[in-house]
Amino acid sequence: MATHRTFIATYIMASGRNGTLYAGSTSNLESRVWKHRTRAFPGFTDAYDCTHLVWFEQRALMLEAIRRERRIKKWLRDWKLALIEKDNSDWRDLAADWFSDPNRTPPPGAD
């Protein structure tokens, strides 16, 4: 069953305010954030503790999301920080309340 967070998106995860950044794209943002938080991806985001969703934008097509991700990955760090701070100056974890129930099952596609 689709939720309001099950959509194609380009996103940025961070280890904290002004911390390590990771840009990605997905067809299911809720599931992808869950995977980052539970460290289901061994590698960069796991090693650098990128578990906070600090920016995302919805896209109509997966190809658009991938293109945007690749562009962002080539940007200077200052540009990425400006993108985040434009809409999230407090560096809130935008998914903080998505998984607040510890008894909640993983989102669809998270397995």
C-alpha positions, 0 to 999 in steps of 0.5 A: 500500500502506497503512503505519502512518502512512497514516491520517486525522489532525490534526497540528501542524508547527513550525519548531522548539521554540517556533517558528512553528506550523501546524495541519492535517488529512489523510487520509495523514499520511506523504504530507502530512509529506513534502510539507511537508518537500519544500516542495511547498506554496508558502505559509505552511509553506514561508515559515516553515520548518514542517517538523517534525511535533511533534504529531498525533492519529489520527481515524476520519473526515476530517470529525472531523479537519477540525473538530479542526484548525479548533478548534486554529487558533482556540486561543491560542498557549499552548494549542497549546504545552501540547497539544504539550508534554503528549506531546512535551515535548522537541519531537522531530520525530515523523517524523524517521526516516520519511524517513531513506533518501535513496534511498527513493521518496516515500510513496503520494499524495506526487506 
